Amino acid sequence: MEDKFFAKILLFGEYTILNGSSALAIPNQTYFGRWVKNEGPPENITSLLKILAYLEEMKFNFISLTRFREELKEGLNFKTNIPVGYGLGSSGAVSAAIFKKYKRNPQENEDLASLRTKLQRIENHFHGKSSGLDPLVSYLNKQILLSSDDEIFVHEDKIKLDKIKLFLIDTGKSRSTAPLVKLYKEKLKDQYFIKTIENQLLELVDVAIKAYLEKEESLLFKTVHEISNFQFRFFNEMILEEHRALWLSSLSSHHFKLKLCGAGGGGFILGFCDNKEATQKELQDIKEKITWIGV
């Protein structure tokens, strides 16, 4: 049976990674892609052919490009339920899948830095400049911490929280990351904004990551509330207008909190709750838009 390549959720570090903060990403096994033959939408084949053309143009010799082209001609496709433009690393999953299936030296045990670099180079096709984090999470199917000095730490055992549950809210709108990142970089030209990020948000991100990894759930929930409040105040453009009232209700709720899922601006909104039943009651009106995720 073919491997599954799971989506990722960037729990903490969206945008602040550009300021040198740490970041924590986890696999999301609700959404995944896998190699199939003579299945899947035709547009996926077109997308794969474009990726192949890019890899050939770049002359990446760590991929068996001839075999990749031959198997695409024979009906190979990548079937996935990861929505594009939703902040779940759809391009990371296909990049990881290509490298896993077509790397020239399948028995080679690469160090993390080398593996990340190769995955980055494949995913650059989609984003111009990839961090390599998304495809690495998908490739390893592990939780990954990226430190503030760009070191990678893989958590072999998945963190299982006892009380806090995670969920996604579908905004119904896909978005492109690049314009939102450009907007953030424009905002960084404001000295007050930079200082606020550096003096408040970077510390909150570090505290949240540490609390998550050490399963300090009360501190985690409190810190997510503070991040959510910060994002509502300073990242308002990344929250769709029609979801701002919901965001405010999360800030006053005792049971659930919302934060950006990746770049925001559509896609999914990431939720944390400490009481699933109470949260379901509070969000009864949008229950069909909610996906609960196991970690």
KABEL-V928004 format. One line per field, one symbol per residue. ss: DSSP state (@ for helix, = for strand, . for the rest). A space follows every 10 residues. Layout:
ss->???
This chain:
ss->....====== ==...@@@@. ..======== =======... .@@@@@@@@@ @@@@@@@@.. ..=.@@@@@@ @@@..===== .........@ @@@@@@@@@@ @@=....... .@@@@@@@@@ @@@@@@@... ..@@@@@@@@ ..====.... .====..... ....====== ......@@@@ @@@@@@@... @@@@@@@@@@ @@@@@@@@@@ @@@...@@@@ @@@@@@@@@@ @@@@.@@@.. @@@@@@@@@@ @@...===== .......=== ===..@@@@@ @@.@@@@@@= ===..
